[in-house]
Amino acid sequence: MKICPGCKRLHRDTYTDCTECGKPLRGIERDNEETYLVTAEGFEREHIRAALEDEGIPCVPRFRNDMYSSDEVTGKGTSLAEINVPFSAYPKAYDTCVMIGSIDPQTPLTFDMEEAEKICREIGEKNKDKIREDMSPSKRTTYKVLGAVIFLLLVAAVVLGTDFITAWIKGLLGG
Ligand SMILES: [Zn+2]
């Protein structure tokens, strides 16, 4: 899997130069490497941004100088922008765009989606391990003890609360 350092488009390893801008391709260096997702304009762009946000995927719209329309210059914000997402979220972001109709799944890709999915799954597993390591045994014990204390407090609150209410009702009835 390769990426274009210029326009951030993914490519198969068999490519040496970007099919979009001609820059020499390189390997993916970081899990959150900015990756080109889709080109969109105006409302569509906002629609995609909202859909990605709903999925918890951060996105960056990049306006390309050669894409500026007169409207964008006058501040109406309707020019084309390329929407980029972190590489590790790419397959999910792609699926989201297909679901809302912003990407046609029939459009041929310059890379292998299955390979991208595999790499992203591995990134996900790696991060899960990291979270597990962060949750060290001593920390886990602390959480268990805290949980037990909170449970006992809740039980006490219920028991004492019932006693208090019973006494109050008895008082009301003049007992
Ligand atoms: Zn490129």
Boltz pocket constraint, residues with backbone or C-beta under 6 A from the ligand:
constraints:
  - pocket:
      binder: B
      contacts: [[A, 4], [A, 5], [A, 6], [A, 7], [A, 8], [A, 9], [A, 18], [A, 19], [A, 20], [A, 21], [A, 22], [A, 23]]
      max_distance: 6.0
